[in-house]
Amino acid sequence: MKNIKVIIATHKKYEMPNDSMYLPVQVGAEGKDSIGYQKDNEKDNISIKNPYFCELTGLYWAWKNLDAEYVGLAHYRRHFASKKVNKKDLFNSVLTLKDADKIFENTDIITPNKRKYYIENLYSHYDHTLHIEPLDITGKIIEEKYPDYLPEFNKLKKRTSAHMFNMFIMKKDKLDEYCTWLFDILFELEKRVDNSKYDSFHARFYGRVSELLFDVWLNTKGYNYKEVKVISMEKVNWWVKGTSFLKAKFKKEKYGKSF
């Protein structure tokens, strides 16, 4: 069986999958009381950036400190699923070490199924729902530092689907490649954008930008991958989501804290 570790980013106590592959990590642990999980402020870490980087502080900790052949990221309310999903027992429907081990016989990367945006592209969706400045500045950084990735970044204005949620499991050498590239861009973005101009919801743009950057990296590298269904552990209010999306698109009302 391969050595696979998937951190579960969380800021509170929550039911967790009962499988040795998973490691709950308290993100944003710096200055906070322990909730009984691995804390993201130990050893090499950026825990203090959590109000802006969200689950990426957990990813950074895993990248720098986990010793495993494969490393991944999931969320306390969102997990990769096994082939059969029992809606009445979701935690026993979560991807297991045995499932992942079999998938990795034929690929080095597991991703979520793509999320599709049927009536607009990825760039316009971001522009309607969030403040576009950080994403535009990200494009300039890529043009300056990683021009080979610019063609894929520019496709954000045409593509209507993406692997979202900052969720994946991948072989450690590829994680090293991805995180070295990603955090170099995000740390440069941090220098160029003043977080204080945004409220606490919109100041978390680093995590949202990185969702779009994942496919920019993946497609440019040309690595093969296996898509796996993602399940939400809590009921999704599609009415709120749909209404917020329509208000953003047609009334130019950005997403807010209630989203």
N, C-alpha and C positions, 0 to 999 in steps of 0.2 A: 504494500500500500504506500502510495506517495506521501511525502510530508507536505501537507497542505494546511495553511492557516488562513482563516477568513476573520478579520476583525469585524465586530458589530459596533458601529458608532452609536453611542447613546449618551444622554446627559442625565438620565434618571433610571431608577430600578424598573425592570420590565421583564416579562417572561422571555426566556431565551431558548433557542433550540438545544436539545439534549444530544449533542454530537461533538466529538472531540475536535472536529475541524474548526469549531467556532471559538472565538475569544472576544467576549464583550470588553469594550474599551470606553472608559469615561472620557469623552472629549471635552475640551475646555476645563480640564481639571485644575489648572493653575489657579491657586487662591480659593479653591472650593473644597468642601469636606468630601472625603471618600464615600462612594456609594457601594463599595465592595467589589468593584471591577478593576481591571488593569487601568492605570491612569496614563493619560497621554502627556503628562508633564515630567516623565522620568527619562533620564539619559538624554540623548539628542532629541530635541523636540521644539515645536513652535506652538505649544498649547495656548500661550497668551494671545495668539492671533485668532482664536476660535470665534469671537464675535463677528469676525469678518470672513474667515476661511471655512467656517462650519466643519463638516466632517473631514475636510482635508487635513486638519491637525491630527486626526487619527491616522489618515493615510500616511502622512509624513512620519509619524512615530513608527508605524509598521514598516515602512520602507527602510528607515535607519536602524531599527532595533530588532526586528523579528528575524530569527534564523530558521528559514523554511525554504523548501524547494519551490513552492508555489505560495503566493500571497494574494489575498483579496480583501474587498471591502463590501459590507452590506450595512443595513440600517436596522435599528430596533423595530421599526414599523414596516420594513420592506426587505424581503428576502428572495433569493433564487429558489425556485420550486423544483421538486422532483417531477417525474413524468406524470404521476397521478396526483391531482390536488383534491383533497377532501375538504370541502368548504366548512364542514362542521368541526374539523380538527386540523387547523392550518399549520400548527407547529410541528405536527407529524407529517406534513407535506413539504417541509423545507428540504432543499438539496442536502444530501448527506455526503460524508467523506467517500463512501463507496460509489455513489453516483458520480462525484467529481473525478475520482480516480479513473473511472471508466472513460469519461469524456476526454480526459487528458491523454488517453492512448492515441488520439488522433489530432490533437491541437495543443497549443500552448496558452490559449486565451479563451476564457468564458466571458461573454457579455450578456446584458439583458436583451430581450427582443427589442427591436427598434420601436420608438414611439413615433406615431405618424401625425402630422399636422396637415389636415386636408385642404384648408382654404388659405394658407399662407406659408411662406418659407421660414426657415429657422431664424434668419436675421430679422425679418419683419415681425415675427412673433415676439422675439426679444425686445425689439423696439417698441412694440405696442404695450407690452406688459411691464417692462423694466426700463431703467435709464440706459440709453445706448452708448453713452460716452465710454465706459470701461471696455466694452467690446470693440469699439472703434480704435481705441488706443492699443488694445491687444493686437489688432491687425497691424498697426504701425510697428509694434515691437517685433512681431514675427517677420515683417518685411525687412527690418534692420538686422535681426540676429539669426533668423532661421528662414531665409528666403525660399528654400526648397519646399517649405510647408505652406507658402502663401497661396498657391493655386487651390489647395484644399480648403484653406480658410475662406477664400473668396467664394467658394461654392456654397457657403452658408446662405448666400442670397438666392440660391436656386434650389437647394435641397429641402425636402419637406419631411424628412424623417431622420432620427438620430438615436444612438445608444445613450440614454439619459441616466440620471440618478447618481452619477459617479460610482457606479457599481461594476465590478469586474473581479475576476480571479485570473492571475497569470503567472507564468514562470518567472522566477525572481530576476533573471537576467533581463527580461523584457520590462519588468517593473522598474528596474534600475534605469533603463533607457527612458521610459515614459516619465518617471518622476524627476529625473535630472532635467529633462526638457521642460516639463510642466512647471515645476517650482522656479526655475530660472525665469520663465516668462512672468509668473505671478509675482515674484519678488520685484521684478522690474516694474510691473504694473503698479505695485504698491508705492513705488517712488514717484509715479507720475499722476496718480489720482488722489485727491484729497477726500478721505473717507468722511470727514466732518460735514461735507455738504449734503450728505444723505441721512435719512433716518435709519434706525437700527435695522429695519427690514431690508432696505435697499443697499445698505452698506455691506451686506453679505454677498456682494457681487462676485467675489473670487470663486466661490463654490459654483455659482451659476455659469460663469465664463468657462470654468474647467469642464463642465458638462459638454459644452460645444467643442472644446479643444480635444476631447478624447478621440472623436472620429477624425479630426484633422490629423492627429498623430497616427492613428490606426490605418487610415487610408493611405497616407503618405508612405508609411513603412511597408504597406502591402501584406501584412501578416494575416494568416487565416485565423478564424475564430469560430466558436460555436455559440449560437444564441440560445439562451435559456429563459423560460418564462419567469417573470417576477410576480410575486404575490404580496398584497398589502395585508398586514395583520389587523388592520382596523378598517371599518367600513368607510369607503370614500364617498364624500358628498358631491356627487357629480353635478347637482343643481348649482351649488355654490361655485364649483370650478367652471362650469359652462357659462353661468351668468357673469362671472368675473372676466372670463375671456372675451365675451361679447362686448362688455363695457369697455374693456381695454382697446379692442379693435375698432369699435364704431364711435365710442364717446371719448376716447383717449384718456381713460382713467387707468392709471397704473395699478398693478397689484399692490395690496396693502397687507398689514399684519394679520388680518382675518383670513387671508388666502391659505 
